[in-house]
Amino acid sequence: GRAKVGLDFVVTVLDAAWDAGAMQWKLCGATGDACVHKGNEWVPSLMLSGFVRPTGECSAQMAPPTPGVAATHLAALTFPCSLTVFAGFDMHLSLAAQDPQEGMVGFNFGAVPAGMELAVEATGSAGAMSMAWQPCLGALGLHAVCLDAADRHGNGSVASASSPMACLQLNVTRDPPPMFDMAPGRTPATLPPLTMGEEVRVELFAADANCLDSVEIVPATPEEAPGSMLPPGAMLHAAQPAQPPAGMCVGSSRVMTWTPAYNHGGWSGRVCFA
């Protein structure tokens, strides 16, 4: 059957109306003496953001920051959607809360996975926190983190209000292995004939589905491929970024060039890469 994850959440009922101008929920406390939240005018807002890459209509995985690009607002990825986190790789998310009324705004959390770190970045009417976690293999599976933003006014005589609760479903999976191939559509059987004095180019390609990982193409070691070696005089050029195929996130390519010399007639050998 399908995997399940438990949620620890709170339902809060507030007498509030949406204020289109402020783009925020306005409490009855600004107008009604009988209001439970008298003196409290606004429901604090909550925003979760991070650098992610969509993997489906309701799923994404962590991704490295892109220069000049803002982090993604994760409202569309809250439960029941899921965020993939690979074991052994860092997850960093930012939390922001705001209340137009002077006072303090903070965060309330349910249970969080073991090892997750929460750090306060800013306080006041605009609060901020960071959420960091590097799950290990023992954390494989689904985890839920639920939180809301809550305001505090005066000395406690004004009732506090909380934002709607948001829950993130974190799917911890194993780091997938990279894929390795020759240039698209090429196999060793389709290499051109080797002719003395004529250069041959062998294109190599690698990709990985984990956006936080990197791939590198290097000659195989003797332990990995006994007897493998580059042809005499061959050159393995520097790696270049490459467009990854569908389902992959990062790609890299390298080119081996070789011009067989006049004394290389009959040369035969195995050339392996990893």
PLY file of the C-alpha trace (Angstrom):
ply
format ascii 1.0
element vertex 274
property float x
property float y
property float z
element edge 273
property int vertex1
property int vertex2
end_header
0.00 0.00 0.00
0.93 3.67 -0.02
3.23 5.06 2.66
1.59 7.11 5.38
2.83 9.94 7.54
1.26 11.21 10.73
0.33 14.88 11.08
0.23 16.81 14.35
-1.77 19.93 13.54
-4.04 22.46 15.25
-7.27 23.95 13.90
-7.82 27.57 14.97
-11.14 29.36 14.35
-10.85 33.15 13.99
-13.37 35.92 13.34
-11.54 37.54 10.42
-12.17 38.93 6.95
-9.79 39.13 4.01
-8.40 42.61 3.36
-7.55 42.76 -0.34
-5.60 46.00 0.03
-3.27 44.64 2.72
-3.38 41.08 1.29
-3.86 39.82 4.84
-6.62 38.62 7.18
-8.10 41.39 9.34
-9.46 40.45 12.76
-12.65 41.75 14.31
-10.51 43.24 17.07
-10.28 46.54 15.21
-14.05 47.14 15.31
-15.90 45.07 17.90
-15.79 45.40 21.68
-17.22 41.91 22.00
-14.48 40.41 19.85
-12.21 37.86 21.51
-9.22 39.55 19.84
-10.05 43.12 20.89
-6.97 45.24 20.29
-5.47 42.73 17.84
-6.10 43.88 14.29
-4.36 41.37 12.03
-3.77 37.64 11.60
-0.02 37.22 11.07
1.09 35.88 7.70
3.39 32.89 7.24
5.64 32.19 4.28
7.93 29.22 3.67
10.51 29.46 0.91
13.48 27.57 -0.45
15.39 26.70 -3.60
13.64 23.71 -5.15
13.15 22.08 -8.54
9.69 20.74 -9.44
9.58 17.01 -10.16
5.83 16.74 -10.70
2.55 18.58 -10.24
2.71 18.15 -6.47
6.35 17.35 -5.75
9.80 18.91 -5.83
13.35 18.28 -4.67
15.90 20.55 -3.03
18.12 22.48 -5.45
21.13 24.81 -5.13
20.57 28.59 -5.15
20.56 30.20 -8.59
22.31 33.61 -8.80
19.78 36.36 -9.43
16.78 34.09 -8.84
14.63 34.36 -5.71
13.75 31.35 -3.61
10.44 29.61 -4.35
7.39 30.26 -2.17
6.42 26.77 -0.98
2.68 27.33 -0.43
1.89 25.03 -3.37
4.15 22.30 -1.93
2.58 21.97 1.52
0.87 18.74 2.55
-0.28 16.55 0.81
2.43 17.47 -1.69
5.98 16.35 -0.91
9.51 17.69 -0.94
12.26 15.16 -1.67
15.39 15.38 0.46
18.30 13.04 -0.35
20.05 11.33 2.56
23.43 12.93 3.23
22.55 16.23 1.55
21.53 19.50 3.21
18.02 20.90 3.27
17.73 24.65 3.89
14.38 26.45 4.11
13.49 29.98 5.17
10.48 30.93 7.29
9.03 34.45 7.41
6.16 35.85 9.46
4.72 39.34 9.40
2.14 41.36 11.36
1.29 44.93 10.19
0.48 45.83 13.80
3.33 46.68 16.15
4.26 43.78 18.38
6.12 40.49 18.22
5.53 37.64 15.83
7.05 34.19 16.21
6.59 30.56 15.21
4.95 27.50 16.77
6.21 24.06 15.72
4.92 20.56 16.10
7.36 17.65 16.27
10.40 17.93 13.99
12.72 15.13 12.79
15.76 14.31 14.90
18.74 16.49 14.00
16.74 19.29 12.36
18.07 22.72 13.36
15.88 25.81 13.78
17.56 29.21 14.09
16.05 32.64 14.70
17.11 35.14 12.02
14.95 38.17 12.90
12.47 39.26 15.59
9.78 41.92 15.93
6.73 42.47 13.76
8.62 40.74 10.92
10.06 37.48 12.22
12.31 35.06 10.37
13.80 31.64 11.03
15.86 29.12 9.12
15.26 25.39 9.01
18.27 23.15 8.27
18.54 19.38 8.15
20.89 16.78 6.76
19.05 13.47 7.06
21.00 10.24 7.37
20.09 6.84 5.93
18.31 6.02 9.17
15.78 8.76 8.36
14.61 7.24 5.05
10.88 7.65 4.58
8.24 10.31 5.11
8.38 13.03 7.77
5.95 15.87 8.45
6.77 19.27 9.93
3.83 21.52 10.89
4.08 25.13 12.04
2.24 28.43 12.24
3.03 32.08 12.94
1.65 33.67 16.12
1.62 37.30 17.29
2.12 38.75 20.78
0.84 42.20 21.78
1.27 44.19 24.99
1.66 42.41 28.30
-0.67 39.56 27.43
-3.93 41.48 27.83
-4.52 41.25 24.06
-5.42 37.80 22.74
-2.87 36.29 20.39
-3.78 35.17 16.87
-2.15 32.49 14.75
-1.80 32.08 11.01
-3.25 29.04 9.25
-1.00 26.07 9.98
1.27 24.84 7.20
2.63 21.29 7.01
5.54 20.10 4.90
5.85 16.44 3.93
9.54 15.59 3.58
10.39 12.45 1.62
13.90 11.28 2.52
15.32 8.97 -0.16
18.68 7.47 -1.04
21.03 9.47 -3.23
20.54 8.00 -6.74
23.58 6.82 -8.72
24.63 8.91 -11.74
24.09 7.76 -15.30
27.05 7.51 -17.67
27.01 7.20 -21.43
28.69 8.24 -24.60
27.21 11.16 -26.51
23.48 10.65 -27.15
22.96 8.00 -29.80
26.56 6.79 -29.72
27.91 3.45 -28.58
31.40 1.92 -28.88
30.14 0.00 -31.92
29.40 3.26 -33.77
32.85 4.81 -33.33
34.51 5.74 -36.63
37.47 3.67 -37.82
40.80 4.78 -36.35
43.26 5.97 -38.97
46.86 6.97 -38.40
47.26 10.73 -38.62
43.53 11.46 -38.30
42.00 12.75 -35.06
39.14 10.84 -33.47
36.80 12.42 -30.91
35.00 10.40 -28.26
32.27 12.31 -26.43
31.41 11.22 -22.91
28.33 12.24 -20.93
27.21 11.89 -17.29
24.11 13.08 -15.43
22.57 12.88 -11.97
18.97 13.15 -10.77
20.02 14.83 -7.51
20.16 18.60 -8.06
22.51 19.03 -5.07
25.01 16.49 -6.39
27.72 16.84 -9.01
29.09 14.43 -11.60
32.65 13.93 -12.80
34.03 11.80 -15.62
37.50 10.37 -14.99
39.56 7.48 -16.36
38.74 4.27 -14.55
41.27 3.10 -11.95
43.09 -0.25 -12.30
40.86 -1.60 -9.54
37.72 -0.60 -11.45
38.90 -1.78 -14.88
42.13 -3.82 -14.91
44.22 -3.13 -18.01
42.37 0.05 -18.98
44.46 3.05 -20.03
44.25 6.05 -22.31
45.85 5.50 -25.73
49.39 6.90 -26.00
49.16 10.63 -26.69
45.40 10.81 -26.14
43.97 13.88 -24.36
40.98 13.99 -22.04
39.71 17.56 -22.18
38.27 19.56 -19.28
34.71 18.90 -18.20
31.94 21.13 -19.50
28.37 21.61 -18.22
25.85 19.67 -20.29
22.08 19.73 -20.64
20.77 16.75 -18.64
18.15 14.47 -20.20
14.58 14.23 -18.92
14.45 13.03 -15.32
17.96 14.23 -14.58
19.01 17.51 -12.96
22.75 18.06 -13.50
24.91 17.05 -16.44
28.58 17.06 -17.43
30.49 16.13 -20.56
34.11 15.49 -21.53
35.79 14.80 -24.84
38.72 12.46 -25.46
40.72 13.22 -28.58
43.42 11.02 -30.09
45.45 11.18 -33.27
47.09 7.78 -33.78
50.74 8.16 -34.82
52.42 6.24 -37.65
53.86 3.78 -35.14
50.45 3.02 -33.58
49.37 0.65 -36.32
47.77 -2.41 -34.80
47.44 -0.79 -31.37
44.67 -2.39 -29.37
43.57 -1.58 -25.85
40.65 -1.03 -23.56
39.74 2.48 -22.46
37.30 2.75 -19.55
35.82 5.73 -17.69
33.94 6.13 -14.45
0 1
1 2
2 3
3 4
4 5
5 6
6 7
7 8
8 9
9 10
10 11
11 12
12 13
13 14
14 15
15 16
16 17
17 18
18 19
19 20
20 21
21 22
22 23
23 24
24 25
25 26
26 27
27 28
28 29
29 30
30 31
31 32
32 33
33 34
34 35
35 36
36 37
37 38
38 39
39 40
40 41
41 42
42 43
43 44
44 45
45 46
46 47
47 48
48 49
49 50
50 51
51 52
52 53
53 54
54 55
55 56
56 57
57 58
58 59
59 60
60 61
61 62
62 63
63 64
64 65
65 66
66 67
67 68
68 69
69 70
70 71
71 72
72 73
73 74
74 75
75 76
76 77
77 78
78 79
79 80
80 81
81 82
82 83
83 84
84 85
85 86
86 87
87 88
88 89
89 90
90 91
91 92
92 93
93 94
94 95
95 96
96 97
97 98
98 99
99 100
100 101
101 102
102 103
103 104
104 105
105 106
106 107
107 108
108 109
109 110
110 111
111 112
112 113
113 114
114 115
115 116
116 117
117 118
118 119
119 120
120 121
121 122
122 123
123 124
124 125
125 126
126 127
127 128
128 129
129 130
130 131
131 132
132 133
133 134
134 135
135 136
136 137
137 138
138 139
139 140
140 141
141 142
142 143
143 144
144 145
145 146
146 147
147 148
148 149
149 150
150 151
151 152
152 153
153 154
154 155
155 156
156 157
157 158
158 159
159 160
160 161
161 162
162 163
163 164
164 165
165 166
166 167
167 168
168 169
169 170
170 171
171 172
172 173
173 174
174 175
175 176
176 177
177 178
178 179
179 180
180 181
181 182
182 183
183 184
184 185
185 186
186 187
187 188
188 189
189 190
190 191
191 192
192 193
193 194
194 195
195 196
196 197
197 198
198 199
199 200
200 201
201 202
202 203
203 204
204 205
205 206
206 207
207 208
208 209
209 210
210 211
211 212
212 213
213 214
214 215
215 216
216 217
217 218
218 219
219 220
220 221
221 222
222 223
223 224
224 225
225 226
226 227
227 228
228 229
229 230
230 231
231 232
232 233
233 234
234 235
235 236
236 237
237 238
238 239
239 240
240 241
241 242
242 243
243 244
244 245
245 246
246 247
247 248
248 249
249 250
250 251
251 252
252 253
253 254
254 255
255 256
256 257
257 258
258 259
259 260
260 261
261 262
262 263
263 264
264 265
265 266
266 267
267 268
268 269
269 270
270 271
271 272
272 273
